[in-house]
Structures are given as structure tokens and as C-alpha cells.
Amino acid sequence: MSETEVYQNEEKAIIQKKKGIVRRLYDWVLHWAETPFGPAALFVNSFAESSFFPIPPDALLIALSLGKPKRAYAFATYCSIASVLGGAAGYWIGSTIWDLVGQYFFQYVPSFTPENFERVRVLYEKYNFWVVFTAGFTPIPYKLITVAGGVFSVNFGIFIIASILSRSARFFLVAGLIRHFGASIQAFIDRYFNLLSIIFTVLLVGGFLVFKYVLH
């Protein structure tokens, strides 16, 4: 076996190990839905995911909402508040201690790479509000945007407004679907929700640009 093949096999092993860790974290997060501490775990998950934790809160939100449909909107509220607070914490990390923790994020936190940071910097220079809104509503890693927002000194007021609107829209949409359609909608959410959220955001931003540049 050549040195190249050995290196490739080692790289594949590392990737599989990381995937295994993420899967175990996912299962650990989801198990809280079967305990009395589910809502508290949802709050903590939503807060942490906004700056460093790799597991989105949507899965736990769905599980809790399926168990108690009448409380679905309350769970969405927990998600929204905690996620925005976590986003503010991510912004703080970027604006104050990034020089100390940046290498840790690049090494251990998914989606954090110098290349991605450079892409986000360029996007922030052009679109500002829409960068945060898009990441908050779609599968784009919100944590990357929150920390980068602090690093690149994005206007904090705009950052918070975009975070509130996008995070609330995402979580209340999930909760609303579960409350009104129950378990029958879960497979649809798992399969198509991220794609639909991207399409919706593209249409929303496109409509805004048409209004700004064509109608004015």
C-alpha cells in the first residue's frame, strides 16, 4: 500500500470518527425528550447551537412537540429566545475573545474554517442583514454567522433584529406544522424542510431586491 493510500485511509477513519461523535451527540440530545428535563434541555441546546454546539435544536423541538402538541408554540418560544441569546453570545465570542479561542473553533467546531470565514466577511460587506436572516432560517450554520458577526464588527442592532425574525420564523413554523398535522408531517419536515426554507429565503430576498431596484 502506497503512502498516499495510507494517508487517505487515515483521513477516512478520522472523518468516520467525527461522524460517530456527532451521531452520539444527536442521540444524547434526543433522549432528553423522554425525560422531565426536555424543555430545559431544549433551551440549553438552542443556546449552545448558536455559537459552538453541532446539533441543531429542531430534532428535540419536534420530539417534544409530538409528545405535547398543545405546548408546541411554548417549545418554539424557548427555542427562539435561547437561540437569539446564544447568537448574542456567539457575537460576543467573536468580538472579544476570538484571538484566544479562534484556533479551537477552527479545529473542533464543524463549519468553522478560515476559508468559510473569508466568504462570510465578503457576504457581510455586501448584504449585512440578509446574511444573518438567511443563516437563521435555513440550514446554513447560524453559529458561523454569529461568531463572524462579532469578529467583523457587524452592527449589533441589525444582527439581533435579523436573528429574532429568522430564528422565530423557523422554530414557530416547525412547531406549527407539528401542532396542526401531528406525526404525519414529521417525515415531510425531515426530508424537505431545509430545502423549502432555502427556497422561501431566496424568494423573500429576491422580492426585496425587486422592490428595491425595480419598483423604486
N, C-alpha and C positions, 0 to 999 in steps of 0.2 A: 504493500500500500504506500502510495506517494505521500510526501509531506503535505501536499495540497489536500488530498483526500482525508488525511488525519485531521487537518485543521477544519475542514468542512464538517466532519463528523462531530468534532468537539463543539463547533458552533451550533449545530443542530441540537445537540444534547443540552446546551445552555438554554436555547430557545424553548425546548420542551419543558425544562425545569421551571422556567419562568411562567409558562402557561399553566403548569401544575400548581404553582403557588397561587396564581390568580384564581384558578378554579376552586382551590381550597378556601380562599378568602370569600369567594362568591357563596359557596355552600355555608360557610360560617355566618355570613351576614344574613342569609335567607333563613337560617334556623331560628333567628330571633322572632320571626313571625309567629312561631308556635309557643312563645313564652309571654308572660305578663309584661315583659320589658320591651315589647315590639315597638311601641310609639317612641320610647326613649332611644332605642337603637336606630330608628329611622331618622330622628333628629341628629344624632351623632354622625351617622353615615352621610347624611346630606351635607352637614357642615364640613366634614373631613374631605369628602369627594371634591369639594370646590377648590382645594389647594394641593392635595397630595395623594389622597386615597384612591386606588384604582377602580373600585367597584361603584358604579352609579346607583343611586337610591331607588331607581324605577322598579327594580325587581321586588324589593321589600315593600314599596308602596303598593304594588299590585297585589302581593300576597296578603297584606293587612287589609286592603280594601275588599278583597274577595271574602275574607273572613268576617268582616263587619262592613257591609256595603253602605249602611247609613252613616258611617263615620268616614267615608272615603274623602269627603271635602275637608274634614278636620285633619286627616293624614296629609292631604295635599298642602294644607296651610303649614303644618310642621315642616314639610319638605321645603317649601318656598322660603319661609323665614330663615331656617337653618342654612339653606344653600346661599342665600344672599349674605348672611353673616359670615359664612365660610369664604365667600368670594371676597368680602372686605378683608378677611384675614389673609387670603392669598395676595391681595393687593398690598397689604402691609408687609408681608414677607418680601415681595419684590421691591418695595420702596425703601426698606430699612435694613434688612439683613441678607440680601441676596448675595453679597460678596462672601458671606460666611457659609451659606448653605447651597449656593448655586451648583457646585460640583456634585453634591449629594443628589440633588434633583436630576441632574443630567445622567447620573449613574443608575439611580434606583427607581425613579418615578416614570411610569410609561408616558410617552408622547413628548417628554422633555429632551430636546436635543438642541445644540447650537444652531443647526440649520432651521429647525422649526421656529426658534426664537427670532431669527432674522426674517423669516416670512411674516411672522406676526408683527414685527416692527414696521415693515413696509405696509402691511394692511392697516395698522393703526394710523399711519401717516395719511392714508387716503380716506378711510371710512369711519374710524373712531366708533361712534355709537353702534353702527351696524356690525362691527366685529364682535362686540360683547353680546349683542342681541342674538346674532346667528349662533354663536357658541353656546349661549344659554338655552336655546330652544332645540338645537339639532344635536347629532352625535359628536360634533366637533368637541374635543376635550376642553371643557369650560375651565378646568384648573390651569391649563396652559395660558389661557387668555387672562385669567385673574392675576396670576403672578406676573406675567409680562406687562399687564397694565400698570403695575406698580414700578416695575423696572424702567419702563419708558415714560413714566410720569403722565399717564393719561388723566384727563380731567376726572376727578373722583365723583363729582355730582353726576356727570353723564354716565360714568361707569355704573353707579348704583341704580340709576333710573332704568338703564338698559337691562341690568341684572334682575331687578324686580319684575319688569314686564315679561322678560323671556322665561325666567325660571317659573314664575307663577303660571304662565300660559302653558308651559309643558306639563307641569305636575297636575294642574287642575283639569287639563284635557285627558290625561291618563285616568285620573280619579273619576271624572265624569263618564267616561266610556265604561269603566268597571261598574259604577253605580247603576247605570241605566241598562246595561246589557249583560252584566254578570260574567260568569266564567266563559260564556260562549264567545266573548270578544278577546279573551286572553291570547289565543293563537294568532289572531289578526294583529294585535299590538306587537307581539314578539316578532312577527315576520315583516310587517310593513310600516310600523310606526315611525322608525327612524327615516325611512325613505320619504314618507309623507311629510314629516317635519321639515326635511330639506326642501321638498317641492314647495311647501307653503311659504317657507322663508324666502326662497328665490322669487316667488310670485309677489310677496309683500315688498321686498326690496325693489323688484322691477317696477311695481306700481308706483312706489315712491319716486323712483328716478324719472318715470314717465311724467308724473305730476310736476316734478321739479324742473325738468329740462324741456319738456314739450308744451305743457299747458301754461307755462309762465314765460 
